[in-house]
């Protein structure tokens, strides 16, 4: 009996040790990918991306695209590098967080009230409660083997380099010389972009204060480049080890939508409609002062390894407006909170009672006039 207990204890301890080993291994593993680019850090640091939110401005007349990106991260890394492929030469600048605040306000769900007649489980006489419901370094010009550094600049907490690469291994060597490691898998996923002669924006993330960790919402980055059609690079996200979440705002002349799901859940439209930016606001600086069609899309990728390409953004079949509506169900009441159903039922009972009493009186009077005894009255002998 004791031997059986010792064997059981040994098995339990073995399982616990195995689980702890897996957890410790996850803490020191590099975060190779996130969102629409690759996030690279050293092997002893941990960096995860909770949310990626981006704005795509498509100027069809100028054939130009602008992307403003913001990452919300967590972990213990003090530095990291992020790589984004772009189809043409890119200009990079800092973005303003106020842009996302303004867009959040424009696309917020609409709240509406609706009343119901009969009480529900959250109403008296049952219980009480609330009935609300809801119906993602070399100096400029220097060249290494296979890599061209087109420019390098400091933007707030970011060290930004614009690169060309004739092969992904050369790009990995450049990152290694700058203190980062490029995984073999990431190098392989870069190859399709190299073959299409895309360029790269490499951003070194470092807090302005020494020793500070990368945590929370990072400052947005604005990237502008020429393009024949709007695209949102996502291929590198297939390397992520955890589910990914993407929030995408698209500003264009018409309602836009992703061509397909590229391996994730079906994109969900949260808002679609023409909006007029606030004069002098960040949205006006990005889209211009006049009306622009805004489409807000949310998408999750439960299995990032299934991502099979980049998001191509196409015009929807119609500029149909849409907004999420949150319904607040309220019991129909009058006169300072008296339920209408109670008045109705109570009034009905009063009427029925009054009717019954009236009918009884009428029958009594009729019997009195005819001399017929009423029920329970003894007959005369």
C-alpha positions in Angstrom: 0.0 0.0 0.0 2.8 2.4 0.9 4.7 1.5 -2.3 1.6 2.4 -4.3 1.3 5.7 -2.6 5.0 6.5 -3.2 4.6 5.6 -6.9 1.6 7.9 -7.2 3.4 10.7 -5.5 6.4 10.3 -7.8 4.1 10.5 -10.9 2.4 13.6 -9.6 5.8 15.3 -8.9 7.1 14.3 -12.4 4.0 15.9 -14.0 4.5 19.1 -12.0 8.2 19.3 -12.9 7.3 18.8 -16.6 4.7 21.6 -16.4 7.1 24.0 -14.7 9.8 23.2 -17.2 7.4 24.1 -20.1 6.4 27.3 -18.4 9.9 28.4 -17.8 10.8 27.6 -21.4 8.0 29.8 -22.6 9.4 32.8 -20.6 12.8 32.7 -22.3 11.6 31.9 -25.8 11.8 34.8 -28.3 8.6 36.4 -29.6 9.3 36.0 -33.3 6.1 37.4 -34.8 3.1 39.5 -34.1 0.5 41.4 -36.0 1.4 42.3 -39.6 5.2 42.3 -39.0 7.9 40.3 -37.2 8.8 41.2 -33.7 12.3 40.1 -32.8 14.0 40.2 -29.4 16.9 38.4 -27.8 16.5 34.9 -26.5 16.5 35.7 -22.9 13.6 38.2 -23.1 9.9 37.8 -23.3 7.6 40.0 -25.4 4.0 39.4 -26.3 1.5 41.4 -28.3 -2.0 41.7 -26.8 -3.5 43.7 -29.6 -2.6 45.2 -32.9 -4.7 48.2 -34.1 -4.0 49.8 -37.5 -5.5 52.5 -39.7 -5.1 52.1 -43.5 -5.7 55.3 -45.6 -6.1 54.4 -49.3 -5.8 57.4 -51.7 -7.0 55.8 -55.0 -6.3 59.0 -57.1 -2.7 59.3 -55.9 -2.2 55.5 -55.8 -0.7 55.9 -52.3 -1.3 54.0 -49.1 -0.6 55.1 -45.5 -0.7 52.8 -42.5 -0.7 53.9 -38.9 0.1 51.1 -36.5 -0.1 50.7 -32.7 0.9 47.7 -30.7 -0.1 46.9 -27.1 2.6 44.7 -25.7 3.6 42.9 -22.4 6.7 41.2 -21.2 10.1 41.9 -19.7 12.0 43.0 -22.9 13.8 46.3 -22.8 14.5 46.3 -26.5 13.0 44.6 -29.6 13.0 45.0 -33.3 10.0 44.9 -35.6 10.1 44.3 -39.3 7.4 45.2 -41.8 7.6 44.4 -45.5 6.3 47.2 -47.9 5.9 47.0 -51.6 7.7 50.3 -52.4 9.9 52.9 -50.8 8.4 54.1 -47.5 8.4 57.3 -45.6 8.2 56.7 -41.8 7.0 59.1 -39.1 5.6 59.0 -35.6 1.8 58.8 -35.3 -0.5 60.3 -32.7 -2.5 58.2 -30.2 -5.4 60.8 -30.5 -6.1 59.3 -34.0 -7.3 56.1 -32.4 -9.3 57.9 -29.7 -11.1 59.8 -32.4 -11.8 56.7 -34.5 -13.0 54.8 -31.4 -15.5 57.6 -30.8 -16.8 57.6 -34.4 -17.3 53.9 -34.5 -18.6 53.3 -31.0 -21.8 51.2 -30.8 -25.2 52.9 -30.7 -27.2 52.5 -27.6 -30.9 52.1 -27.9 -33.7 51.3 -25.4 -36.6 48.9 -26.1 -39.4 48.0 -23.8 -41.1 44.7 -23.2 -44.5 44.0 -21.6 -44.4 40.8 -19.6 -41.8 40.5 -16.7 -38.7 38.4 -17.2 -36.4 36.5 -14.8 -34.7 39.7 -13.8 -37.9 41.5 -12.9 -40.3 41.4 -10.0 -42.0 39.2 -9.0 -39.1 36.9 -10.0 -35.7 38.6 -9.1 -34.1 42.0 -9.6 -31.2 42.8 -11.9 -30.1 44.5 -15.0 -31.6 43.6 -18.4 -29.0 44.9 -20.8 -28.2 42.8 -23.8 -25.8 42.9 -26.7 -28.0 42.0 -30.0 -3.4 44.0 -34.9 23.7 49.7 -37.4 24.9 51.1 -40.4 24.8 54.8 -41.3 22.4 56.0 -44.0 23.5 54.8 -47.4 25.9 52.1 -46.1 25.6 48.7 -47.6 26.3 45.2 -46.4 26.2 42.1 -48.5 22.6 41.8 -49.8 21.2 44.6 -47.6 20.9 48.3 -48.5 20.2 50.8 -45.7 18.2 53.5 -47.4 17.9 55.7 -44.3 18.0 55.6 -40.5 16.5 58.0 -38.0 15.4 58.4 -34.4 11.6 58.9 -33.9 10.8 59.3 -30.2 11.5 55.8 -28.6 12.0 54.2 -32.1 15.2 53.8 -34.1 13.9 53.4 -37.7 15.9 51.9 -40.6 14.5 51.5 -44.1 16.1 48.5 -45.8 16.3 46.7 -49.1 17.4 43.0 -49.1 18.3 40.7 -52.0 18.0 37.6 -49.7 16.5 37.0 -46.3 19.8 35.6 -44.9 21.4 39.0 -45.5 18.6 40.6 -43.6 19.1 38.2 -40.8 22.9 39.1 -40.7 22.0 42.8 -40.5 19.7 42.2 -37.6 22.3 40.0 -35.8 24.9 42.8 -36.1 22.4 45.1 -34.5 21.9 42.8 -31.5 18.9 40.7 -32.6 18.4 37.2 -33.8 16.3 36.1 -36.9 14.8 32.7 -36.6 15.2 30.2 -39.5 11.4 30.2 -39.8 11.2 33.9 -40.1 13.9 34.0 -42.7 11.9 31.5 -44.8 8.7 33.5 -44.5 10.6 36.6 -45.8 11.6 34.9 -49.0 8.3 35.6 -50.9 8.8 39.3 -50.2 12.4 39.2 -51.4 11.3 37.4 -54.6 8.8 40.2 -55.2 11.5 42.8 -54.5 9.7 44.4 -51.6 11.5 46.6 -49.1 11.4 46.6 -45.3 10.9 49.0 -42.5 13.0 47.8 -39.5 12.1 49.5 -36.2 14.2 49.1 -33.1 11.9 49.6 -30.1 13.6 51.0 -27.0 12.0 53.0 -24.1 13.4 56.5 -23.7 14.4 55.8 -20.1 17.2 53.2 -19.5 16.1 50.0 -17.9 12.4 50.6 -18.7 10.4 47.6 -20.1 8.4 47.6 -23.2 4.9 47.5 -21.9 1.3 48.7 -22.7 0.3 50.7 -25.8 3.4 51.8 -27.7 3.5 55.1 -29.7 2.0 54.7 -33.2 4.1 54.5 -36.3 3.0 56.1 -39.7 4.3 54.4 -42.9 3.4 55.8 -46.3 4.3 54.2 -49.6 3.1 54.1 -53.2 0.9 51.1 -54.2 -1.3 50.0 -57.0 -3.9 48.6 -54.6 -4.3 48.7 -50.8 -2.7 45.8 -49.0 -2.1 45.0 -45.3 0.9 42.7 -44.8 0.0 39.8 -42.6 2.1 36.8 -43.8 4.7 37.0 -41.1 2.0 36.6 -38.4 1.8 32.9 -39.3 4.9 32.5 -37.1 3.1 33.7 -33.9 2.8 31.1 -31.2 -0.4 32.5 -29.6 -3.7 33.6 -31.1 -3.6 37.0 -32.8 -6.1 39.8 -32.8 -6.4 42.5 -35.4 -8.4 45.7 -35.4 -8.4 47.5 -38.7 -9.8 50.9 -39.7 -9.9 51.6 -43.5 -10.3 55.1 -44.8 -11.1 55.4 -48.5 -13.6 56.8 -51.0 -16.0 53.8 -50.5 -16.7 50.9 -48.2 -13.8 48.5 -48.2 -13.4 44.9 -47.0 -10.7 42.2 -46.9 -10.9 40.0 -50.0 -10.8 36.8 -47.8 -10.1 35.6 -44.3 -6.4 34.5 -45.2 -6.7 31.6 -42.7 -8.3 33.5 -39.8 -11.9 33.8 -38.6 -14.3 35.6 -40.9 -13.6 39.4 -40.6 -16.3 41.1 -38.7 -17.5 44.6 -39.7 -18.1 46.8 -36.7 -18.8 50.0 -38.5 -19.2 51.3 -42.0 -20.3 54.9 -43.0 -19.2 58.3 -44.3 -17.7 60.5 -41.6 -16.5 64.0 -41.5 -13.3 64.4 -39.5 -13.1 67.1 -36.7 -11.3 70.2 -38.0 -7.7 70.2 -36.9 -7.9 66.6 -35.5 -5.6 63.8 -36.3 -8.1 62.1 -38.6 -8.4 65.2 -40.7 -4.6 65.4 -41.0 -4.6 61.8 -42.2 -7.7 61.7 -44.4 -8.2 65.3 -45.3 -10.9 67.8 -44.1 -13.8 66.5 -46.2 -16.0 63.4 -45.8 -14.4 60.0 -46.0 -15.8 56.5 -45.9 -14.7 54.7 -42.8 -14.9 50.9 -42.4 -13.9 49.2 -39.1 -13.1 45.5 -39.2 -12.1 43.1 -36.4 -10.6 39.7 -37.0 -9.1 37.0 -34.8 -6.6 34.3 -35.8 -7.0 31.4 -33.4 -4.4 29.4 -35.3 -1.8 31.8 -36.8 0.0 29.0 -38.6 -3.0 28.9 -41.0 -2.4 32.5 -42.3 -1.6 32.1 -46.0 -1.0 35.6 -47.3 -1.5 39.3 -46.9 -4.8 41.1 -46.6 -5.9 42.6 -49.9 -8.5 45.3 -49.4 -11.2 45.6 -52.0 -14.2 47.8 -52.6 -17.4 46.3 -51.2 -20.4 45.6 -53.4 -22.2 48.7 -52.0 -21.6 51.6 -49.6 -24.1 50.2 -47.1 -23.8 51.9 -43.7 -23.6 49.8 -40.6 -23.2 50.3 -36.9 -23.3 47.9 -34.0 -26.4 48.5 -31.8 -26.5 47.6 -28.1 -30.0 47.2 -26.9 -31.0 48.0 -23.4 -34.2 46.1 -22.5 -36.5 47.9 -20.1 -39.7 46.7 -18.6 -42.6 49.0 -19.7 -43.6 51.2 -16.8 -45.7 54.3 -16.2 -46.5 56.7 -13.3 -43.1 56.6 -11.7 -42.2 53.0 -12.3 -45.4 51.0 -12.0 -45.2 48.1 -14.5 -47.9 48.3 -17.2 -48.5 44.6 -17.0 -49.4 44.9 -13.3 -51.9 47.7 -14.1 -53.3 45.7 -17.0 -53.6 42.4 -15.0 -54.9 44.3 -11.9 -57.3 46.3 -14.0 -58.5 43.2 -15.7 -59.2 41.4 -12.4 -61.1 44.5 -11.1 -63.2 44.5 -14.3 -63.9 40.8 -14.0 -64.8 41.1 -10.4 -67.1 44.1 -11.1 -68.7 42.3 -13.9 -69.4 39.2 -11.8 -70.9 41.3 -9.0 -73.1 43.2 -11.5 -74.3 40.0 -13.1 -75.2 38.6 -9.7 -77.2 41.7 -8.8 -79.0 41.6 -12.1 -80.0 38.0 -11.5 -81.2 38.7 -7.9 -83.4 41.6 -9.1 -84.8 39.5 -11.9 -85.8 36.7 -9.5 -87.4 39.3 -7.1 -89.6 40.6 -9.9 -90.8 37.2 -10.9 -91.2 35.9 -7.4 -88.9 32.9 -8.1 -86.8 31.9 -5.2 -83.1 32.4 -5.5 -80.6 29.7 -4.9 -80.8 28.4 -1.3 -84.2 30.0 -0.6 -86.8 27.5 0.9 -89.9 27.1 -1.2 -93.3 28.1 0.3 -95.6 25.3 1.5 
